[in-house]
Amino acid sequence: MNRKVSPMLSLIFLTFLAMTVPVIQSGNVLVFPVDGSHWVNMNILIEALHANGHNITVIRMLDSWYIKESSPLYTSITVNAPGGFGEEFFKMFPSRLLKIIRNGSTWARLNFELEMMENFLQMVRVESEMIVNMFEDQQLMSALQEAKYDLMLTDPVKFGGVILGHYLKLPIVYNVRWTASSEGHFAIAPSPLSYVPLPMMEFSDRMSFSERVKNIVVYIITQTQAALVIAPPYNAVCERFIGPGISFENLIQGADLWLHRVDFIFEFPRPTMPNIVHIGGFQCKPSKPLPQDLEDFVQSSGDHGVIVMSLGTLIGQLPDDVAEAIAEAFAELPQKVIWGYKGRRPSALGNNTLIMDWIPQNDLLGHPKTRAFVAHGGTNGIQEAIYHGVPIIGFGLIFDQPDNLSKMRVKGVAKTVDFATVDKDSFLETVQEVLYNPSYWENMQRLSRLHRDVPVKPLDSAIFWIEFVMRHKGAAHLRTESYKMPWYSYHSVDVMLFLLSAVTLIMLTTYVLIRYLCCRICRRKSKNKLE
């Protein structure tokens, strides 16, 4: 029997249905990323924001090498200027440094460091010119202002996104590990040098006296370099487009929220700030099934398991003798080896080693038969190893890699290899130490459990806080205004001088008064004796 549903019941049903469907408030997000491996991290946030219904616009440079012009995730705007983040420079850098380290020439290393400093300064100049070109493009700036973006998401290792966000008066969220002049924590959080080691120093949070001396001396040197080398070009564009008296450090410190790509499983404990959200390992995810041919190779390892080796995108190939030594050492192991490598195929390669141009690193690290990870020490790779609980053999060479591996070494989950002295025997001994000493596996499993035991996944936390800033049009209540204080006020130098002056004045006044009284008493006694 057919029955008609009354209009009132239909309305009630539709209202109930609408209430059960989650409401997604779409936002317009402007993203100013950094190229290279930094883009890999930023793209993960873009994917998650796009999945939540937000509209993404990405600003890319004319010479972008990772950031594609067209994507289903975002609309791109190409600035008609180079960004100074060239692929050739970053691929040349590791190979040249590796040759100098292996030759052992101090003079060559010094010349190389000076050359790198000049190259870095040139990158700052090129980026400053790019910023000027961008701001002078009236059509571009008018389009950005008319678009009514809700938020700027940027990586402050380059300055373009920072200054553009302030110019457009947008709430700013950082996807950050480094700023243009320092590590992110050092740029905004209190950093006692007595137990907070500088990046690149490879110290722990339990420094000896001599290490604390080095920590302070290097801090003074790096701050001086930042003030003399990095600050002038960036300060000039700040003065020109933001206003007089505005420095690039002020703008960097003025962001609403810092999504920091580390956590305290990776880092040593240290002071932090309310607007720092630690999202270490946000790019990590459960492993997916391997392609069948690769799965068959992994399964053929039996109980011995598999070793995974990848040195990242920048170290595409090794010197022939190093590659031969590694291949020869692998050939003596009972484990199967999967090696991501684009260099010449070593002649000593054993039947147990499979070389591939590209490997599904996350899926291999998450495989139950994986026993160790031979890595270059990049943050992403280390955090994937922590997530999946795989101990590390580290080849740290450039940037933060040696320091990252040093942190893992202190935590008992990694052992490092020296590029300058590595041969077959030393490499084999290092690999066997990590494979057969159970403490490496146990310690890494403990770190993995700690990393995963959180109320909210790091990526979900990152997206929540980005949307929080959009909903509330900033997060001023979490941001300290201390960055606006002059250095002598921040460190209370003026207060200490005032108090010291006050104490000195009181002591001098007391001294003068006592002396005056003593002199009067002495004169009175002398007068009495004469009488």
C-alpha positions, -999 to +999 in steps of 0.1 A: +000+000+000+014+034-010+015+061+016+022+097+011+048+112+034+037+145+048+057+176+039+064+182+076+079+147+081+100+153+050+113+186+063+121+170+097+140+142+080+160+165+057+169+187+087+181+157+107+201+145+077+217+179+073+227+180+110+245+146+106+266+158+077+298+175+089+300+212+078+333+221+061+340+257+060+362+262+029+391+286+033+414+303+008+450+294+017+480+311+001+511+289+002+546+303-004+568+271-002+605+264-005+617+241-032+636+208-029+629+184+000+611+212+019+584+210-008+578+173-001+568+183+035+547+212+024+529+192-003+517+168+024+500+197+042+485+209+009+470+174+003+454+173+037+441+209+034+427+201+000+410+170+013+393+192+040+378+213+013+401+243+013+412+262-018+450+263-022+470+288-042+508+281-045+533+307-054+562+292-073+594+306-089+604+306-125+632+281-117+612+257-095+624+221-099+600+203-075+569+225-075+548+218-106+529+245-123+497+224-126+482+202-100+447+189-090+455+200-055+462+237-061+462+267-084+497+280-090+510+315-095+545+317-111+566+347-102+586+357-133+619+357-115+644+331-102+642+322-065+679+315-060+672+279-050+688+262-080+688+224-085+723+224-099+739+241-069+723+217-044+733+186-064+768+199-069+773+207-033+774+172-018+797+157-044+823+185-041+822+184-003+826+146-003+857+149-025+872+175-002+865+155+030+881+124+015+912+143+003+916+156+039+929+190+029+922+217+055+930+245+030+906+231+004+879+227+031+884+263+042+882+276+006+851+255+000+834+269+031+842+305+019+829+297-015+797+282+001+793+314+021+796+335-010+770+312-028+747+315+002+750+353+001+743+353-036+712+332-029+701+359-004+707+386-030+688+367-057+658+362-034+659+398-023+657+408-060+629+383-065+610+399-037+614+434-052+603+421-086+573+404-070+562+436-051+568+458-082+544+436-102+513+457-097+491+432-115+502+403-093+499+423-060+465+436-069+453+400-077+467+387-044+450+415-025+417+410-043+417+373-037+409+378+000+430+349+014+424+337+049+459+326+057+495+325+046+512+291+049+550+294+043+584+280+052+606+307+067+639+292+056+633+316+027+620+351+034+596+357+004+565+342+021+572+359+054+573+394+040+544+388+016+522+375+044+529+407+064+524+429+034+490+413+027+481+415+065+473+378+066+476+354+096+508+335+091+515+299+098+550+284+094+558+249+083+592+251+099+625+235+109+648+264+100+645+301+094+666+322+071+692+327+099+688+299+125+670+268+137+633+275+144+634+272+182+664+296+185+644+322+165+615+324+189+620+303+221+643+308+251+675+288+244+698+285+274+732+276+258+742+257+289+720+227+279+706+235+245+732+226+219+734+246+187+724+228+155+754+213+136+775+211+168+766+174+173+764+179+211+739+164+234+720+182+261+746+171+286+776+192+275+810+193+291+826+226+301+846+227+269+815+219+248+796+247+265+824+271+257+823+260+220+785+263+220+786+299+232+815+309+209+799+294+178+765+310+188+783+344+188+799+338+155+767+326+138+747+355+152+774+379+139+773+363+105+735+366+104+737+403+113+764+411+088+756+388+058+718+378+059+702+408+076+712+438+053+696+426+020+664+415+038+662+445+060+664+467+029+633+451+014+615+454+048+623+491+050+611+495+014+578+476+014+568+472+051+580+503+068+609+521+085+625+504+115+611+469+106+638+442+105+634+408+089+639+391+123+609+410+136+588+398+107+600+362+111+592+362+148+558+378+142+541+347+128+509+335+145+518+298+146+549+276+141+543+241+130+576+226+139+587+195+120+603+178+150+591+165+184+608+155+216+613+119+205+637+134+179+649+165+198+664+170+232+641+186+258+643+224+257+620+254+264+593+261+239+565+286+233+527+284+232+525+291+195+549+263+186+531+231+177+554+201+173+544+179+143+575+157+140+567+127+118+536+142+103+546+128+069+549+093+082+521+068+074+515+030+076+533+010+049+514-002+018+519-036+001+550-038-020+549-046-058+548-084-062+584-087-076+598-066-047+577-085-022+591-118-036+627-105-032+620-094+004+604-128+013+634-146-001+655-132+028+639-157+051+647-151+088+677-129+081+656-100+069+663-070+047+685-040+048+672-008+031+697+018+018+689+053+005+710+084+006+683+108-005+679+129-037+709+151-035+736+123-032+727+106-064+760+087-067+790+079-046+827+078-055+834+045-073+856+031-045+831+039-018+803+023-038+825-007-044+834-010-007+797-008+003+787-034-023+815-057-012+804-055+024+768-061+016+778-092-004+792-108+028+759-104+047+732-131+049+705-104+047+690-092+014+697-056+005+675-031-014+697-001-024+682+030-040+711+042-062+715+060-095+752+057-099+773+032-118+765-004-108+794-016-086+813-046-099+814-062-064+776-063-061+765-095-046+735-117-055+718-106-023+717-069-034+690-053-055+698-018-069+669+004-079+667+040-093+638+046-069+626+027-039+593+029-020+612+038+012+582+042+036+567+009+025+600-009+028+608+006+063+573-006+074+578-041+062+582-067+090+613-082+075+633-049+074+662-050+100+682-018+093+682+014+074+714+028+058+705+065+054+720+100+048+705+114+079+678+137+065+650+146+089+623+129+069+641+096+066+650+096+103+615+102+113+602+075+090+627+051+106+615+061+141+579+057+131+585+022+118+611+013+145+641+005+123+676+013+136+699+034+114+734+032+099+741+069+090+762+085+063+758+122+074+774+146+050+757+180+046+735+206+063+717+191+094+724+154+085+754+148+109+736+166+137+704+146+132+724+114+133+743+126+164+709+129+182+700+093+171+734+081+182+729+096+217+696+078+219+712+045+211+694+038+178+721+046+152+757+042+144+775+065+119+800+059+091+827+084+082+828+092+045+865+102+048+877+068+061+850+043+051+862+010+036+847-025+033+858-037+067+847-006+087+813-004+069+807-042+074+816-039+111+792-010+116+763-027+098+769-059+118+770-039+151+735-025+144+721-058+131+733-081+159+735-058+189+699-061+202+700-027+220+697-008+187+665-025+178+651-024+213+659+013+217+643+022+183+612+001+191+609+021+223+612+054+204+586+042+179+561+034+207+567+068+223+562+086+189+530+068+182+515+071+217+499+105+212+462+116+215+462+132+180+482+123+150+508+150+141+492+156+107+457+160+122+471+183+148+488+204+120+455+207+101+435+215+132+458+244+141+459+258+106+421+258+106+421+273+141+441+302+129+417+307+099+387+305+122+400+331+146+419+352+120+452+347+138+464+335+172+477+366+189+468+352+223+496+325+218+522+349+204+546+367+227+554+403+219+589+399+233+604+400+198+595+437+197+618+444+227+653+456+221+679+430+230+690+448+262+655+449+275+648+412+265+678+401+285+671+427+313+705+443+308+690+477+314+673+465+346+705+449+358+724+481+351+698+501+369+699+478+399+737+478+399+737+516+397+712+518+426+732+494+448+764+512+439+748+546+447+735+533+481+769+518+489+787+550+480+762+571+499+766+548+529+804+550+526+803+588+524+779+591+553+799+568+575+831+585+566+815+619+574+803+607+608+837+591+616+855+623+607+831+644+629+836+620+658+874+621+653+874+660+652+852+662+683+876+638+702+906+659+691+889+691+702+881+676+736+917+665+741+930+700+733+907+715+759 
